[in-house]
Amino acid sequence: MQKLKITEMHRLTPEEFRQAEKIPLVVVLDNVRSLHNVGSVFRTADAFRAEAVYLCGITSTPPHAEIHKTALGAEDAVAWRYWEDTHEAVRSLQARGYTVYAIEQAHGSTLLPDLRLTPDKRYAVVLGNEVKGVQQSVVDQCDGCIEIPQYGTKHSLNVSVTAGIILWEFTPQPLKGRK
């Protein structure tokens, strides 16, 4: 088995990416402090062709060398917007017909394997701060919570790892098998 060369992967240019059809998913970062995590979320959003990334509160915005270090240019392709207040971002998404889920461990949350998505709906997911998670007041505002089952000793996953797991689950099946 021979590894593919970059030229054999036929990746989109940033301009082609901006014009390409996206999965109807907005990733909302609620006070994410690590610029490496922000960059990693951009790169993952690019990989799965997410519609946009919303950066809220203390979450840094491009251009920034530390974001670029892990985004590797994805921050130039993926649409993004800064919101001073996460609540405003969630209200805006809900007003535009998005179903908004906090990715959080909460009473009454839906375990990720039990999540059933409707193909014609638009979604947003809120990922929280590395220490405090999604603000409780934002959780209260969301349409529900999704929880990733965990079986080890730790009670949480890194926000960028969480983004990868969640974006994979929100990617429609036909896209998963296509290059």
Phi, psi and omega in degrees: 000129182251130177299145177287144171278155180305321181292340179274351184275344176052049180284155178287151169282163177305321179293317177297322178299315181299330181272342186288155175296138181249159169285143184282069183218129174250132177260124181251123177258115183263097176058046176279123189270332184277121178293332176293321176295319178300313179299319179296321177295319176301316182295320178291319177299323176294314183302322183258007179056047175293152183297315184193165172238128175256127182253119190237147175066234183281357180298126180288160181238156172292161354281139177202132184301322182288328174291315182298329182303323179256335179285331179053037178099349179298333178294344177270344182258316185282131177296141177213160179213144177261136175235129177295325184235123180300324180301319179296320179297315180295315178301317180298316179296314180297322179296334179265012173092008177281142168269125187249125177246136168275139175265100191200153173274117185209156173299129178083009180291159175265124176292139185309317179296340180267356182291131176240116182262147176264122187304329184266007179264158175253142185232159169222146177235137180254121177252138190256179178305146184299333182255313187264349182074201178285134178306138180303321180294331175284318175305315180300328183279337184287163180282348179173177177235142174246135180240132175273119179299140179225143189236006182260205183270340183272152184261001181206166174248157173300144184300325180287327175294316177303316179302317180298316180296313183293314180297323176300315182293331180273355180280124181302144182309316181301327179287330183295331181263001185253146176265000000 
